[in-house]
Amino acid sequence: MPSSVIRGFDYDRDGLVLTITFVSGRAYAYQAVPADVAEGLRLAFAKGEYFNKAVRDRFKAVPIAGPGTEPRPGSLF
């Protein structure tokens, strides 16, 4: 089901980085996210609800795109 909050996400299994792009255009790289948490997001029916419960305020978030941020070199965002 499409999320009203999350536009898309990607998980780097080697680096344990969960990148989430929100519908606002802001994107964050969440650090040290275990694979089971990322898989939970993929499987969640309500992605925004799962994000709030399992990711938000539980992992360090580094802004990578959005108003007031500069895209990283080589970034797709």
Residue, then its C-alpha position, 0 to 999 in steps of 0.5 A: m500500500p502506498s504511504s502518505v508519509i514515506r515516498g520510498f526507502d532503500y536498505d544497504r545491508d552491508g552498511l546497515v543504512l536505511t535511507i528513507t525519502f519522505v513525501s516532503g522531499r526530505a531524505y534521511a540515512y538511518q545508521a546501524v539499522p538491523a536487517d530485520v527492522a528494514e525488512g519490517l518496514r518493507l513488509a509493513f502495511a502502514k509504513g509511516e506507523y511502522f517507521n514511528k514505532a521502530v525507526r524514528d528516534r531509535f537510530k541516528a538520522v543523517p539528513i541527505a536531501g531536502p530543504g536546507t540540505e546539500p545533496r551528497p556527491g554522487s547521491l541520487f537525492 
